[in-house]
């Protein structure tokens, strides 16, 4: 398991990687407290796996804007010759209830 963050109560990205695939890992890069990138070679192809944790609702506008700009920059750095996988917690909120979204979201919207 890799954990990247400065405050375990807020932010931070964890990646749990199977030891069975350890030989495929090329590098794990901490971009910041909310973005981690892993390079891997699997089945003869190069992969870039990006793990993100979006700022929660109510965080300052500048924090959200900075996050999205850093994510965009990280995505732009991935060569077109690599496969890309983005795993994320985008902290999605749909409002005070889940009315109309019961099949995809709990009742704590």
Gaussian input, Z-matrix of N, CA and C with variables (Angstrom, degrees):
# hf/3-21g

backbone

0 1
 N
 C     1     B1
 C     2     B2     1     A1
 N     3     B3     2     A2     1     D1
 C     4     B4     3     A3     2     D2
 C     5     B5     4     A4     3     D3
 N     6     B6     5     A5     4     D4
 C     7     B7     6     A6     5     D5
 C     8     B8     7     A7     6     D6
 N     9     B9     8     A8     7     D7
 C    10    B10     9     A9     8     D8
 C    11    B11    10    A10     9     D9
 N    12    B12    11    A11    10    D10
 C    13    B13    12    A12    11    D11
 C    14    B14    13    A13    12    D12
 N    15    B15    14    A14    13    D13
 C    16    B16    15    A15    14    D14
 C    17    B17    16    A16    15    D15
 N    18    B18    17    A17    16    D16
 C    19    B19    18    A18    17    D17
 C    20    B20    19    A19    18    D18
 N    21    B21    20    A20    19    D19
 C    22    B22    21    A21    20    D20
 C    23    B23    22    A22    21    D21
 N    24    B24    23    A23    22    D22
 C    25    B25    24    A24    23    D23
 C    26    B26    25    A25    24    D24
 N    27    B27    26    A26    25    D25
 C    28    B28    27    A27    26    D26
 C    29    B29    28    A28    27    D27
 N    30    B30    29    A29    28    D28
 C    31    B31    30    A30    29    D29
 C    32    B32    31    A31    30    D30
 N    33    B33    32    A32    31    D31
 C    34    B34    33    A33    32    D32
 C    35    B35    34    A34    33    D33
 N    36    B36    35    A35    34    D34
 C    37    B37    36    A36    35    D35
 C    38    B38    37    A37    36    D36
 N    39    B39    38    A38    37    D37
 C    40    B40    39    A39    38    D38
 C    41    B41    40    A40    39    D39
 N    42    B42    41    A41    40    D40
 C    43    B43    42    A42    41    D41
 C    44    B44    43    A43    42    D42
 N    45    B45    44    A44    43    D43
 C    46    B46    45    A45    44    D44
 C    47    B47    46    A46    45    D45
 N    48    B48    47    A47    46    D46
 C    49    B49    48    A48    47    D47
 C    50    B50    49    A49    48    D48
 N    51    B51    50    A50    49    D49
 C    52    B52    51    A51    50    D50
 C    53    B53    52    A52    51    D51
 N    54    B54    53    A53    52    D52
 C    55    B55    54    A54    53    D53
 C    56    B56    55    A55    54    D54
 N    57    B57    56    A56    55    D55
 C    58    B58    57    A57    56    D56
 C    59    B59    58    A58    57    D57
 N    60    B60    59    A59    58    D58
 C    61    B61    60    A60    59    D59
 C    62    B62    61    A61    60    D60
 N    63    B63    62    A62    61    D61
 C    64    B64    63    A63    62    D62
 C    65    B65    64    A64    63    D63
 N    66    B66    65    A65    64    D64
 C    67    B67    66    A66    65    D65
 C    68    B68    67    A67    66    D66
 N    69    B69    68    A68    67    D67
 C    70    B70    69    A69    68    D68
 C    71    B71    70    A70    69    D69
 N    72    B72    71    A71    70    D70
 C    73    B73    72    A72    71    D71
 C    74    B74    73    A73    72    D72
 N    75    B75    74    A74    73    D73
 C    76    B76    75    A75    74    D74
 C    77    B77    76    A76    75    D75
 N    78    B78    77    A77    76    D76
 C    79    B79    78    A78    77    D77
 C    80    B80    79    A79    78    D78
 N    81    B81    80    A80    79    D79
 C    82    B82    81    A81    80    D80
 C    83    B83    82    A82    81    D81
 N    84    B84    83    A83    82    D82
 C    85    B85    84    A84    83    D83
 C    86    B86    85    A85    84    D84
 N    87    B87    86    A86    85    D85
 C    88    B88    87    A87    86    D86
 C    89    B89    88    A88    87    D87
 N    90    B90    89    A89    88    D88
 C    91    B91    90    A90    89    D89
 C    92    B92    91    A91    90    D90
 N    93    B93    92    A92    91    D91
 C    94    B94    93    A93    92    D92
 C    95    B95    94    A94    93    D93
 N    96    B96    95    A95    94    D94
 C    97    B97    96    A96    95    D95
 C    98    B98    97    A97    96    D96
 N    99    B99    98    A98    97    D97
 C   100   B100    99    A99    98    D98
 C   101   B101   100   A100    99    D99
 N   102   B102   101   A101   100   D100
 C   103   B103   102   A102   101   D101
 C   104   B104   103   A103   102   D102
 N   105   B105   104   A104   103   D103
 C   106   B106   105   A105   104   D104
 C   107   B107   106   A106   105   D105
 N   108   B108   107   A107   106   D106
 C   109   B109   108   A108   107   D107
 C   110   B110   109   A109   108   D108
 N   111   B111   110   A110   109   D109
 C   112   B112   111   A111   110   D110
 C   113   B113   112   A112   111   D111
 N   114   B114   113   A113   112   D112
 C   115   B115   114   A114   113   D113
 C   116   B116   115   A115   114   D114
 N   117   B117   116   A116   115   D115
 C   118   B118   117   A117   116   D116
 C   119   B119   118   A118   117   D117
 N   120   B120   119   A119   118   D118
 C   121   B121   120   A120   119   D119
 C   122   B122   121   A121   120   D120
 N   123   B123   122   A122   121   D121
 C   124   B124   123   A123   122   D122
 C   125   B125   124   A124   123   D123
 N   126   B126   125   A125   124   D124
 C   127   B127   126   A126   125   D125
 C   128   B128   127   A127   126   D126
 N   129   B129   128   A128   127   D127
 C   130   B130   129   A129   128   D128
 C   131   B131   130   A130   129   D129
 N   132   B132   131   A131   130   D130
 C   133   B133   132   A132   131   D131
 C   134   B134   133   A133   132   D132
 N   135   B135   134   A134   133   D133
 C   136   B136   135   A135   134   D134
 C   137   B137   136   A136   135   D135
 N   138   B138   137   A137   136   D136
 C   139   B139   138   A138   137   D137
 C   140   B140   139   A139   138   D138
 N   141   B141   140   A140   139   D139
 C   142   B142   141   A141   140   D140
 C   143   B143   142   A142   141   D141
 N   144   B144   143   A143   142   D142
 C   145   B145   144   A144   143   D143
 C   146   B146   145   A145   144   D144
 N   147   B147   146   A146   145   D145
 C   148   B148   147   A147   146   D146
 C   149   B149   148   A148   147   D147
 N   150   B150   149   A149   148   D148
 C   151   B151   150   A150   149   D149
 C   152   B152   151   A151   150   D150
 N   153   B153   152   A152   151   D151
 C   154   B154   153   A153   152   D152
 C   155   B155   154   A154   153   D153
 N   156   B156   155   A155   154   D154
 C   157   B157   156   A156   155   D155
 C   158   B158   157   A157   156   D156
 N   159   B159   158   A158   157   D157
 C   160   B160   159   A159   158   D158
 C   161   B161   160   A160   159   D159
 N   162   B162   161   A161   160   D160
 C   163   B163   162   A162   161   D161
 C   164   B164   163   A163   162   D162
 N   165   B165   164   A164   163   D163
 C   166   B166   165   A165   164   D164
 C   167   B167   166   A166   165   D165
 N   168   B168   167   A167   166   D166
 C   169   B169   168   A168   167   D167
 C   170   B170   169   A169   168   D168
 N   171   B171   170   A170   169   D169
 C   172   B172   171   A171   170   D170
 C   173   B173   172   A172   171   D171
 N   174   B174   173   A173   172   D172
 C   175   B175   174   A174   173   D173
 C   176   B176   175   A175   174   D174
 N   177   B177   176   A176   175   D175
 C   178   B178   177   A177   176   D176
 C   179   B179   178   A178   177   D177
 N   180   B180   179   A179   178   D178
 C   181   B181   180   A180   179   D179
 C   182   B182   181   A181   180   D180
 N   183   B183   182   A182   181   D181
 C   184   B184   183   A183   182   D182
 C   185   B185   184   A184   183   D183
 N   186   B186   185   A185   184   D184
 C   187   B187   186   A186   185   D185
 C   188   B188   187   A187   186   D186
 N   189   B189   188   A188   187   D187
 C   190   B190   189   A189   188   D188
 C   191   B191   190   A190   189   D189
 N   192   B192   191   A191   190   D190
 C   193   B193   192   A192   191   D191
 C   194   B194   193   A193   192   D192
 N   195   B195   194   A194   193   D193
 C   196   B196   195   A195   194   D194
 C   197   B197   196   A196   195   D195
 N   198   B198   197   A197   196   D196
 C   199   B199   198   A198   197   D197
 C   200   B200   199   A199   198   D198
 N   201   B201   200   A200   199   D199
 C   202   B202   201   A201   200   D200
 C   203   B203   202   A202   201   D201
 N   204   B204   203   A203   202   D202
 C   205   B205   204   A204   203   D203
 C   206   B206   205   A205   204   D204
 N   207   B207   206   A206   205   D205
 C   208   B208   207   A207   206   D206
 C   209   B209   208   A208   207   D207
 N   210   B210   209   A209   208   D208
 C   211   B211   210   A210   209   D209
 C   212   B212   211   A211   210   D210
 N   213   B213   212   A212   211   D211
 C   214   B214   213   A213   212   D212
 C   215   B215   214   A214   213   D213
 N   216   B216   215   A215   214   D214
 C   217   B217   216   A216   215   D215
 C   218   B218   217   A217   216   D216
 N   219   B219   218   A218   217   D217
 C   220   B220   219   A219   218   D218
 C   221   B221   220   A220   219   D219
 N   222   B222   221   A221   220   D220
 C   223   B223   222   A222   221   D221
 C   224   B224   223   A223   222   D222
 N   225   B225   224   A224   223   D223
 C   226   B226   225   A225   224   D224
 C   227   B227   226   A226   225   D225
 N   228   B228   227   A227   226   D226
 C   229   B229   228   A228   227   D227
 C   230   B230   229   A229   228   D228
 N   231   B231   230   A230   229   D229
 C   232   B232   231   A231   230   D230
 C   233   B233   232   A232   231   D231
 N   234   B234   233   A233   232   D232
 C   235   B235   234   A234   233   D233
 C   236   B236   235   A235   234   D234
 N   237   B237   236   A236   235   D235
 C   238   B238   237   A237   236   D236
 C   239   B239   238   A238   237   D237
 N   240   B240   239   A239   238   D238
 C   241   B241   240   A240   239   D239
 C   242   B242   241   A241   240   D240
 N   243   B243   242   A242   241   D241
 C   244   B244   243   A243   242   D242
 C   245   B245   244   A244   243   D243
 N   246   B246   245   A245   244   D244
 C   247   B247   246   A246   245   D245
 C   248   B248   247   A247   246   D246
 N   249   B249   248   A248   247   D247
 C   250   B250   249   A249   248   D248
 C   251   B251   250   A250   249   D249
 N   252   B252   251   A251   250   D250
 C   253   B253   252   A252   251   D251
 C   254   B254   253   A253   252   D252
 N   255   B255   254   A254   253   D253
 C   256   B256   255   A255   254   D254
 C   257   B257   256   A256   255   D255
 N   258   B258   257   A257   256   D256
 C   259   B259   258   A258   257   D257
 C   260   B260   259   A259   258   D258
 N   261   B261   260   A260   259   D259
 C   262   B262   261   A261   260   D260
 C   263   B263   262   A262   261   D261
 N   264   B264   263   A263   262   D262
 C   265   B265   264   A264   263   D263
 C   266   B266   265   A265   264   D264
 N   267   B267   266   A266   265   D265
 C   268   B268   267   A267   266   D266
 C   269   B269   268   A268   267   D267
 N   270   B270   269   A269   268   D268
 C   271   B271   270   A270   269   D269
 C   272   B272   271   A271   270   D270
 N   273   B273   272   A272   271   D271
 C   274   B274   273   A273   272   D272
 C   275   B275   274   A274   273   D273
 N   276   B276   275   A275   274   D274
 C   277   B277   276   A276   275   D275
 C   278   B278   277   A277   276   D276
 N   279   B279   278   A278   277   D277
 C   280   B280   279   A279   278   D278
 C   281   B281   280   A280   279   D279
 N   282   B282   281   A281   280   D280
 C   283   B283   282   A282   281   D281
 C   284   B284   283   A283   282   D282
 N   285   B285   284   A284   283   D283
 C   286   B286   285   A285   284   D284
 C   287   B287   286   A286   285   D285
 N   288   B288   287   A287   286   D286
 C   289   B289   288   A288   287   D287
 C   290   B290   289   A289   288   D288
 N   291   B291   290   A290   289   D289
 C   292   B292   291   A291   290   D290
 C   293   B293   292   A292   291   D291
 N   294   B294   293   A293   292   D292
 C   295   B295   294   A294   293   D293
 C   296   B296   295   A295   294   D294
 N   297   B297   296   A296   295   D295
 C   298   B298   297   A297   296   D296
 C   299   B299   298   A298   297   D297
 N   300   B300   299   A299   298   D298
 C   301   B301   300   A300   299   D299
 C   302   B302   301   A301   300   D300
 N   303   B303   302   A302   301   D301
 C   304   B304   303   A303   302   D302
 C   305   B305   304   A304   303   D303
 N   306   B306   305   A305   304   D304
 C   307   B307   306   A306   305   D305
 C   308   B308   307   A307   306   D306
 N   309   B309   308   A308   307   D307
 C   310   B310   309   A309   308   D308
 C   311   B311   310   A310   309   D309
 N   312   B312   311   A311   310   D310
 C   313   B313   312   A312   311   D311
 C   314   B314   313   A313   312   D312
 N   315   B315   314   A314   313   D313
 C   316   B316   315   A315   314   D314
 C   317   B317   316   A316   315   D315
 N   318   B318   317   A317   316   D316
 C   319   B319   318   A318   317   D317
 C   320   B320   319   A319   318   D318
 N   321   B321   320   A320   319   D319
 C   322   B322   321   A321   320   D320
 C   323   B323   322   A322   321   D321
 N   324   B324   323   A323   322   D322
 C   325   B325   324   A324   323   D323
 C   326   B326   325   A325   324   D324

   B1=1.4457
   B2=1.5150
   B3=1.3183
   B4=1.4575
   B5=1.5217
   B6=1.3196
   B7=1.4607
   B8=1.5141
   B9=1.3225
   B10=1.4517
   B11=1.5133
   B12=1.3076
   B13=1.4540
   B14=1.5130
   B15=1.3082
   B16=1.4578
   B17=1.5140
   B18=1.3270
   B19=1.4559
   B20=1.5251
   B21=1.3071
   B22=1.4674
   B23=1.5152
   B24=1.3242
   B25=1.4582
   B26=1.5229
   B27=1.3223
   B28=1.4569
   B29=1.5215
   B30=1.3063
   B31=1.4613
   B32=1.5216
   B33=1.2829
   B34=1.4509
   B35=1.5148
   B36=1.3294
   B37=1.4619
   B38=1.5160
   B39=1.3195
   B40=1.4599
   B41=1.5222
   B42=1.3145
   B43=1.4591
   B44=1.5224
   B45=1.3170
   B46=1.4565
   B47=1.5203
   B48=1.3236
   B49=1.4573
   B50=1.5247
   B51=1.3022
   B52=1.4513
   B53=1.5261
   B54=1.3451
   B55=1.4706
   B56=1.5281
   B57=1.3396
   B58=1.4618
   B59=1.5252
   B60=1.3258
   B61=1.4599
   B62=1.5295
   B63=1.3443
   B64=1.4639
   B65=1.5336
   B66=1.2978
   B67=1.4682
   B68=1.5297
   B69=1.3514
   B70=1.4651
   B71=1.5275
   B72=1.3512
   B73=1.4647
   B74=1.5150
   B75=1.2989
   B76=1.4625
   B77=1.5238
   B78=1.3381
   B79=1.4626
   B80=1.5206
   B81=1.3279
   B82=1.4542
   B83=1.5177
   B84=1.3348
   B85=1.4629
   B86=1.5206
   B87=1.3142
   B88=1.4654
   B89=1.5173
   B90=1.3220
   B91=1.4594
   B92=1.5270
   B93=1.3379
   B94=1.4664
   B95=1.5212
   B96=1.3369
   B97=1.4697
   B98=1.5220
   B99=1.3123
   B100=1.4623
   B101=1.5214
   B102=1.3102
   B103=1.4678
   B104=1.5337
   B105=1.3408
   B106=1.4589
   B107=1.5229
   B108=1.3258
   B109=1.4632
   B110=1.5324
   B111=1.3187
   B112=1.4520
   B113=1.5179
   B114=1.3043
   B115=1.4629
   B116=1.5200
   B117=1.3265
   B118=1.4481
   B119=1.5247
   B120=1.3136
   B121=1.4642
   B122=1.5165
   B123=1.3225
   B124=1.4449
   B125=1.5170
   B126=1.3039
   B127=1.4713
   B128=1.5280
   B129=1.3155
   B130=1.4542
   B131=1.5169
   B132=1.3313
   B133=1.4631
   B134=1.5264
   B135=1.3238
   B136=1.4577
   B137=1.5250
   B138=1.3265
   B139=1.4630
   B140=1.5122
   B141=1.3200
   B142=1.4541
   B143=1.5275
   B144=1.3307
   B145=1.4573
   B146=1.5202
   B147=1.3259
   B148=1.4610
   B149=1.5211
   B150=1.3312
   B151=1.4569
   B152=1.5246
   B153=1.3383
   B154=1.4656
   B155=1.5208
   B156=1.3241
   B157=1.4635
   B158=1.5273
   B159=1.3145
   B160=1.4586
   B161=1.5297
   B162=1.3382
   B163=1.4768
   B164=1.5212
   B165=1.3235
   B166=1.4528
   B167=1.5174
   B168=1.3337
   B169=1.4575
   B170=1.5248
   B171=1.3205
   B172=1.4473
   B173=1.5150
   B174=1.3370
   B175=1.4620
   B176=1.5262
   B177=1.3322
   B178=1.4679
   B179=1.5334
   B180=1.3197
   B181=1.4679
   B182=1.5262
   B183=1.3112
   B184=1.4680
   B185=1.5400
   B186=1.3302
   B187=1.4655
   B188=1.5240
   B189=1.3303
   B190=1.4650
   B191=1.5218
   B192=1.3215
   B193=1.4716
   B194=1.5299
   B195=1.3335
   B196=1.4653
   B197=1.5249
   B198=1.3468
   B199=1.4594
   B200=1.5274
   B201=1.3354
   B202=1.4626
   B203=1.5257
   B204=1.3258
   B205=1.4660
   B206=1.5348
   B207=1.3410
   B208=1.4631
   B209=1.5264
   B210=1.3241
   B211=1.4627
   B212=1.5223
   B213=1.3318
   B214=1.4615
   B215=1.5291
   B216=1.3245
   B217=1.4676
   B218=1.5147
   B219=1.3269
   B220=1.4651
   B221=1.5241
   B222=1.3297
   B223=1.4656
   B224=1.5235
   B225=1.3261
   B226=1.4679
   B227=1.5301
   B228=1.3320
   B229=1.4674
   B230=1.5293
   B231=1.3169
   B232=1.4680
   B233=1.5301
   B234=1.3364
   B235=1.4705
   B236=1.5269
   B237=1.3172
   B238=1.4687
   B239=1.5230
   B240=1.3204
   B241=1.4652
   B242=1.5278
   B243=1.3284
   B244=1.4583
   B245=1.5264
   B246=1.3097
   B247=1.4600
   B248=1.5156
   B249=1.3184
   B250=1.4574
   B251=1.5214
   B252=1.3357
   B253=1.4523
   B254=1.5230
   B255=1.3334
   B256=1.4609
   B257=1.5147
   B258=1.3377
   B259=1.4642
   B260=1.5101
   B261=1.3322
   B262=1.4549
   B263=1.5089
   B264=1.3163
   B265=1.4605
   B266=1.5239
   B267=1.3288
   B268=1.4615
   B269=1.5278
   B270=1.3410
   B271=1.4614
   B272=1.5265
   B273=1.3182
   B274=1.4589
   B275=1.5204
   B276=1.2975
   B277=1.4590
   B278=1.5253
   B279=1.3205
   B280=1.4574
   B281=1.5139
   B282=1.3278
   B283=1.4534
   B284=1.5140
   B285=1.3321
   B286=1.4631
   B287=1.5253
   B288=1.3196
   B289=1.4627
   B290=1.5151
   B291=1.3237
   B292=1.4643
   B293=1.5230
   B294=1.3197
   B295=1.4633
   B296=1.5335
   B297=1.3118
   B298=1.4615
   B299=1.5195
   B300=1.3503
   B301=1.4622
   B302=1.5329
   B303=1.3257
   B304=1.4509
   B305=1.5243
   B306=1.3231
   B307=1.4620
   B308=1.5200
   B309=1.3328
   B310=1.4636
   B311=1.5192
   B312=1.3254
   B313=1.4656
   B314=1.5259
   B315=1.3291
   B316=1.4625
   B317=1.5182
   B318=1.3254
   B319=1.4592
   B320=1.5236
   B321=1.3252
   B322=1.4639
   B323=1.5312
   B324=1.3298
   B325=1.4548
   B326=1.4065
   A1=108.05
   A2=115.41
   A3=122.74
   A4=107.27
   A5=116.50
   A6=121.57
   A7=107.87
   A8=116.61
   A9=122.33
   A10=108.66
   A11=116.73
   A12=121.90
   A13=109.42
   A14=116.15
   A15=120.26
   A16=111.70
   A17=117.37
   A18=121.88
   A19=107.47
   A20=117.95
   A21=121.34
   A22=112.80
   A23=118.83
   A24=120.87
   A25=111.91
   A26=118.09
   A27=122.12
   A28=109.16
   A29=115.82
   A30=123.09
   A31=110.19
   A32=115.32
   A33=121.66
   A34=112.04
   A35=115.02
   A36=122.28
   A37=107.57
   A38=116.27
   A39=121.41
   A40=108.87
   A41=114.92
   A42=121.17
   A43=106.58
   A44=116.75
   A45=121.33
   A46=106.42
   A47=115.28
   A48=120.99
   A49=109.18
   A50=116.86
   A51=122.17
   A52=110.97
   A53=117.25
   A54=119.71
   A55=111.92
   A56=117.22
   A57=120.22
   A58=111.97
   A59=116.32
   A60=120.16
   A61=112.65
   A62=116.55
   A63=120.47
   A64=112.40
   A65=117.04
   A66=120.51
   A67=112.34
   A68=117.48
   A69=120.20
   A70=112.68
   A71=118.04
   A72=120.98
   A73=109.72
   A74=116.80
   A75=120.97
   A76=111.04
   A77=116.49
   A78=120.53
   A79=110.38
   A80=115.52
   A81=122.99
   A82=106.51
   A83=116.41
   A84=122.25
   A85=109.89
   A86=116.98
   A87=121.50
   A88=107.05
   A89=117.46
   A90=121.21
   A91=108.16
   A92=117.10
   A93=123.44
   A94=107.97
   A95=117.41
   A96=120.58
   A97=113.39
   A98=118.14
   A99=120.72
   A100=114.11
   A101=118.32
   A102=120.93
   A103=109.42
   A104=115.24
   A105=122.20
   A106=107.86
   A107=115.15
   A108=120.33
   A109=108.82
   A110=116.71
   A111=121.54
   A112=109.45
   A113=115.49
   A114=121.20
   A115=107.83
   A116=116.81
   A117=121.73
   A118=110.01
   A119=115.49
   A120=120.43
   A121=106.36
   A122=116.35
   A123=121.44
   A124=109.51
   A125=116.75
   A126=122.94
   A127=111.41
   A128=116.58
   A129=120.81
   A130=115.27
   A131=117.95
   A132=121.26
   A133=110.06
   A134=115.78
   A135=121.35
   A136=108.75
   A137=115.00
   A138=122.68
   A139=109.93
   A140=116.01
   A141=123.00
   A142=106.05
   A143=115.70
   A144=121.06
   A145=107.19
   A146=116.23
   A147=121.67
   A148=108.25
   A149=115.65
   A150=122.11
   A151=107.89
   A152=116.64
   A153=120.20
   A154=111.86
   A155=114.44
   A156=122.97
   A157=107.31
   A158=116.22
   A159=123.53
   A160=112.16
   A161=118.50
   A162=119.89
   A163=111.13
   A164=115.42
   A165=121.15
   A166=111.16
   A167=114.47
   A168=120.84
   A169=108.33
   A170=116.75
   A171=120.97
   A172=114.09
   A173=117.13
   A174=119.30
   A175=108.43
   A176=118.23
   A177=120.72
   A178=112.63
   A179=115.12
   A180=122.37
   A181=110.66
   A182=117.89
   A183=121.12
   A184=110.75
   A185=117.95
   A186=120.70
   A187=110.50
   A188=116.55
   A189=120.43
   A190=111.56
   A191=116.98
   A192=120.52
   A193=110.69
   A194=116.53
   A195=120.54
   A196=110.71
   A197=116.38
   A198=119.84
   A199=111.08
   A200=117.40
   A201=120.46
   A202=111.86
   A203=118.07
   A204=120.81
   A205=110.19
   A206=116.99
   A207=119.92
   A208=111.31
   A209=117.56
   A210=120.02
   A211=110.40
   A212=117.18
   A213=120.76
   A214=110.78
   A215=116.74
   A216=120.26
   A217=111.84
   A218=116.87
   A219=121.01
   A220=110.45
   A221=117.55
   A222=121.10
   A223=111.34
   A224=117.12
   A225=121.11
   A226=111.97
   A227=117.39
   A228=121.81
   A229=113.04
   A230=117.81
   A231=120.90
   A232=108.65
   A233=116.87
   A234=118.81
   A235=111.53
   A236=116.61
   A237=120.71
   A238=111.40
   A239=117.54
   A240=121.17
   A241=112.10
   A242=118.12
   A243=121.70
   A244=110.90
   A245=115.49
   A246=121.21
   A247=107.30
   A248=116.94
   A249=121.36
   A250=110.20
   A251=115.54
   A252=122.14
   A253=107.25
   A254=116.66
   A255=120.97
   A256=106.82
   A257=115.81
   A258=120.94
   A259=105.63
   A260=115.67
   A261=116.95
   A262=113.69
   A263=112.33
   A264=122.06
   A265=103.79
   A266=116.64
   A267=120.96
   A268=112.23
   A269=117.17
   A270=120.75
   A271=111.85
   A272=116.43
   A273=120.89
   A274=112.67
   A275=115.94
   A276=122.43
   A277=108.17
   A278=114.60
   A279=117.83
   A280=112.40
   A281=117.12
   A282=120.37
   A283=111.55
   A284=116.39
   A285=120.30
   A286=114.31
   A287=118.72
   A288=121.59
   A289=109.03
   A290=116.08
   A291=120.41
   A292=111.71
   A293=117.36
   A294=121.93
   A295=110.65
   A296=115.11
   A297=121.06
   A298=112.95
   A299=117.26
   A300=121.90
   A301=110.88
   A302=118.13
   A303=123.01
   A304=113.34
   A305=117.18
   A306=120.27
   A307=113.43
   A308=118.10
   A309=120.00
   A310=114.43
   A311=117.61
   A312=119.55
   A313=109.14
   A314=115.30
   A315=119.62
   A316=111.87
   A317=116.99
   A318=120.36
   A319=113.41
   A320=117.52
   A321=120.39
   A322=110.11
   A323=117.94
   A324=123.10
   A325=112.11
   D1=136.54
   D2=173.86
   D3=-113.53
   D4=133.18
   D5=174.46
   D6=-124.40
   D7=129.54
   D8=177.38
   D9=-125.34
   D10=116.81
   D11=179.98
   D12=177.83
   D13=164.28
   D14=179.68
   D15=-110.20
   D16=-15.74
   D17=-177.49
   D18=-142.45
   D19=110.24
   D20=-175.08
   D21=-67.48
   D22=-10.66
   D23=177.92
   D24=-88.82
   D25=-15.42
   D26=-178.56
   D27=-150.52
   D28=138.61
   D29=-179.95
   D30=70.05
   D31=-164.58
   D32=179.97
   D33=93.40
   D34=142.18
   D35=179.77
   D36=-126.64
   D37=131.98
   D38=176.54
   D39=-112.67
   D40=142.97
   D41=171.68
   D42=-129.03
   D43=127.24
   D44=175.54
   D45=-109.01
   D46=118.55
   D47=-174.83
   D48=-114.80
   D49=133.71
   D50=-178.47
   D51=-68.59
   D52=132.36
   D53=176.01
   D54=-62.09
   D55=-23.57
   D56=178.84
   D57=-62.48
   D58=-24.96
   D59=-178.06
   D60=-108.06
   D61=14.78
   D62=-176.07
   D63=-55.19
   D64=-36.80
   D65=-179.03
   D66=-65.18
   D67=-19.28
   D68=-178.86
   D69=-87.53
   D70=-15.09
   D71=-177.12
   D72=-74.92
   D73=128.55
   D74=177.06
   D75=-98.45
   D76=-44.36
   D77=176.93
   D78=-166.65
   D79=154.90
   D80=173.67
   D81=-122.64
   D82=125.69
   D83=-173.17
   D84=-120.09
   D85=126.68
   D86=173.09
   D87=-85.69
   D88=114.83
   D89=176.21
   D90=-81.56
   D91=-47.88
   D92=175.34
   D93=-165.89
   D94=-167.79
   D95=-178.31
   D96=-65.75
   D97=-12.69
   D98=-175.37
   D99=-120.77
   D100=-6.44
   D101=-176.95
   D102=-136.08
   D103=126.89
   D104=175.55
   D105=-128.60
   D106=143.33
   D107=-177.63
   D108=-126.29
   D109=134.85
   D110=176.19
   D111=-122.33
   D112=134.74
   D113=175.39
   D114=-103.73
   D115=138.26
   D116=-176.78
   D117=-147.10
   D118=152.22
   D119=171.49
   D120=-117.99
   D121=119.02
   D122=-175.42
   D123=-140.86
   D124=131.47
   D125=179.92
   D126=53.74
   D127=37.92
   D128=177.03
   D129=77.65
   D130=8.17
   D131=179.91
   D132=-123.58
   D133=148.53
   D134=175.03
   D135=-87.11
   D136=134.00
   D137=-178.73
   D138=-121.30
   D139=144.73
   D140=170.50
   D141=-121.68
   D142=116.37
   D143=-179.44
   D144=-110.09
   D145=118.28
   D146=-177.61
   D147=-110.44
   D148=126.82
   D149=179.49
   D150=-111.17
   D151=127.51
   D152=-176.33
   D153=-130.47
   D154=153.04
   D155=175.80
   D156=-134.31
   D157=106.18
   D158=-174.33
   D159=-72.83
   D160=146.14
   D161=174.53
   D162=-57.18
   D163=143.67
   D164=-179.44
   D165=-70.90
   D166=160.22
   D167=174.63
   D168=-57.11
   D169=138.79
   D170=178.34
   D171=95.49
   D172=-9.47
   D173=177.02
   D174=-71.54
   D175=156.15
   D176=-178.46
   D177=-57.88
   D178=146.45
   D179=-178.51
   D180=-54.36
   D181=-42.54
   D182=-177.27
   D183=-64.25
   D184=-34.00
   D185=177.47
   D186=-65.71
   D187=-43.89
   D188=177.32
   D189=-63.64
   D190=-46.61
   D191=-179.46
   D192=-61.06
   D193=-43.16
   D194=179.06
   D195=-61.37
   D196=-43.86
   D197=178.77
   D198=-57.81
   D199=-51.20
   D200=-176.64
   D201=-64.81
   D202=-34.47
   D203=177.09
   D204=-68.09
   D205=-41.01
   D206=178.78
   D207=-68.07
   D208=-38.50
   D209=176.56
   D210=-64.02
   D211=-44.36
   D212=178.35
   D213=-59.44
   D214=-44.39
   D215=178.42
   D216=-62.32
   D217=-40.55
   D218=178.88
   D219=-64.30
   D220=-42.24
   D221=178.37
   D222=-65.72
   D223=-38.56
   D224=-179.51
   D225=-65.32
   D226=-25.49
   D227=-179.45
   D228=-75.84
   D229=-15.54
   D230=-176.75
   D231=-75.30
   D232=120.74
   D233=179.00
   D234=-62.11
   D235=147.82
   D236=-179.82
   D237=-65.99
   D238=-14.19
   D239=179.43
   D240=-81.90
   D241=-6.78
   D242=-179.37
   D243=-102.97
   D244=146.02
   D245=170.51
   D246=-74.53
   D247=145.04
   D248=-177.04
   D249=-123.19
   D250=132.41
   D251=174.53
   D252=-131.39
   D253=125.06
   D254=177.29
   D255=-112.33
   D256=117.98
   D257=174.56
   D258=-108.32
   D259=137.51
   D260=-167.26
   D261=-151.34
   D262=159.51
   D263=164.83
   D264=-123.26
   D265=96.02
   D266=-177.12
   D267=-84.78
   D268=9.29
   D269=177.30
   D270=48.20
   D271=47.61
   D272=-176.75
   D273=-67.44
   D274=135.95
   D275=175.98
   D276=-131.74
   D277=139.33
   D278=-177.50
   D279=-117.55
   D280=6.23
   D281=-179.95
   D282=124.02
   D283=-171.87
   D284=-174.42
   D285=-73.44
   D286=-16.37
   D287=178.38
   D288=-135.40
   D289=171.60
   D290=177.40
   D291=-105.11
   D292=18.64
   D293=-177.02
   D294=-54.24
   D295=123.04
   D296=-179.32
   D297=88.89
   D298=-9.25
   D299=-178.89
   D300=-125.05
   D301=21.29
   D302=-173.86
   D303=-55.29
   D304=-32.72
   D305=-177.18
   D306=-78.68
   D307=-14.61
   D308=-176.41
   D309=-123.25
   D310=-5.14
   D311=-176.54
   D312=-149.59
   D313=138.92
   D314=178.55
   D315=-68.08
   D316=-177.43
   D317=-176.26
   D318=-89.26
   D319=15.67
   D320=179.95
   D321=-107.34
   D322=30.89
   D323=-177.43
   D324=-54.96

